[in-house]
Amino acid sequence: MDYLELIPKPAAGGVNQGIHAPSAGFLEQLLGMPRDSFTGDCQPPNNPTFKKLIATKNVGPFKATGLIPALDSLTAVFTDVKAAVPDLYALLTSNGMLCCRFRHIGGKNVPPPSSHSWGTAIDFLLDGKIDIQGDNKVFRGLGILAKFFNAHQWIWGAAFPTEDSMHFEVSQELLLKWKDSGTFSP
């Protein structure tokens, strides 16, 4: 299968069913601010309380730095991907997870901070290739990957108003489940 084949982005309502992307305000309320100021450039967190919630872990095909329960969830997603689609799994690399910065939309830096700032989002490359944001096309492999992420309550960015199919993030519902279970405590 050609995982790099560009196909049209999914129809509205075709992905992310029953889950929602958390807003920056929701993330701030739940986890606090990761740092005291933001730009369009990637910066590390500087809030000592928040930094206790972050780790670096081997999640399967690579190491990632992010919110600890998000890393654990990512590992579970990749376990499923490796078992079902090992040739797709072998193509996966990351373009980053924890990166305190404003959102990047259409080549511009736009406040509020990106969900990457809290280590709850990750961008993927397939075979070293980046899927271009905003062209309303997605790599076939990312569409396959989205089914695994949605099953674990992660949002796929292909459904965003400006399509961002390389982007996956923890849903608001999963974050609330972690909060309610005491998984983290900022």
N, C-alpha and C positions, 0 to 999 in steps of 0.2 A: 504494500500500500504506500502511496505517496503522501506522507504526513505533512509535507511542505506545500502541497497543492492548495492554492487560494480558492476558497469557496465563499459564497455570500454569507454575511453574518446571520445568525438565527433570527427568526421572526420574533417580534415582541411577544413575550409570554412563553417563548419556547425553552427558556432556561431560567434558572434561579427561582423556580416556583416555590412559593411559601417561605422564602427567605428574603431578607432585605439588607442592603449595604448600610453599615453604620455611618452616621454623619461624624464630622470632626467634633461637634459639640457633644455627641453621645460618647465618643471615645475619651474626650477630656473629662467628662463627668465620671465615667467609669474608672479610668486609669490615671487621671491627672495629666498635666502637660509634660511631654518628654523633655522639653527644653524651654528656655525662657524667650527665645527669638528664632525666627525662621527666615530663610531666603529661598531662592530657587535651587541652591546648591545643597548637596547631601552633607549633613552634619551629624555628629553623634549626639545622643541624649546627654543633657547635663543636669537633670533633676535626679538627685541621689535616691529618692524614694522610688521613682519609676525605674531607675537602672537595676534595682533588685528584682524586677520582673522579667529581665532580659537575659538570654543565654545564647551561646553558640553551640550547635549540635549537628552531628551527621544525621541528615534526614533521609538518607538513601542514596540518591545519585550524586549528592554534593553536601557540603556543610552550609548551614544558614544561621543567621543571627536574627532573633526576633523574640516576641512574647513567648514565654515558656510553654503555655498550653497550646499556642499556635504551632510551635515546633513539634510538639507531640502529635497533634492532629495531622500535620503535614506528613510526618513519618507514617501514620496509619494510611493516609491517602496513597502514598508512594508504595506501600506494601501491597495494596490492592492493584495499583497500576502495574507493578512489576509482575504480579501473578497472572494478570489478564492480558497485558499487552507489553511483553518484555522488550520488543524492538522499539516501541515508542519510549518506554522508560529509558532505554539506552541513549536516546537522543537529547534528553533533558539536561539543561543547565539553567542557571539562574542569573538574572540581570539585577538581583538585589531584593532584600527583604526590609531590614531596618535601615531607614534613610530619612532623617528628620529634614523635611523640606516642604515647600508649597506644592500643590498639585501641578502637574504638567498637562496642559490641555491645548491641543493645536499648536504646539511649539511655544506656548507662553506659560509663565509661572503665575498661578492663580491661587490666592488665599481662599479658604483656610488651609491648614496643613493637610498633606496627603495621609492616607491611612498607613502608608509606609513609615510614617513618623512614630507610630506606636508598635511597629514590628508585627502588624497583623495582615500585611499584604505582601505579595511576592510577584515578581515578573519573570516570565520564562522565555528562554530561547529554545528553539528546536534545531538541533544540528548546527548550533552557533548562529542561527539566523533569527532576526527580530521581525515579528509581525508588525507592520506599520499601523500606528494609531490613526483612527479616523477615516480609513479608506473603505469602511463597511465590508471588508473581506477578512477572512480568518484562515489561518492554517488549518487544514483538515485535522491534524494531530491535536491542536488546541481544542477543537470541538469534541474530540474523543476524550481528552483529558478533563474537560468541563463536566462530563457526566460523573466522573469519579469525585471531583471536587464538590459538585452539587450534592451528591449522596452524603458527603461529610459536612454539609452545611457551610460551604464556602461559595461566595459570589464569583461569577465570571464577568469580567469587565466588557465582554463583547456586547452586553445588553445596556451598557451605559449610553447616555445621550450622544457622547462622542465615543464611538466604539474603541475599546482598548483591550483587545483579545489576549494580549500577553499577560494581562493583569488578573490575579485572583486574590480575594480577600475574605477574611473570616466574617461571617454574617453576624448581624445584630443578635439574632436568635441564639447562635452558638456562644457568643460573648455573655449573654444573659444566663445561659445554662451553666457556664463556667462560674459566673458570679454566684448564682444560687447554690451551686454545689460546694462553694468555698475553695475552688481550684486556685484562685489567686486572691490576694488581699492587699491592695495598694496602700 
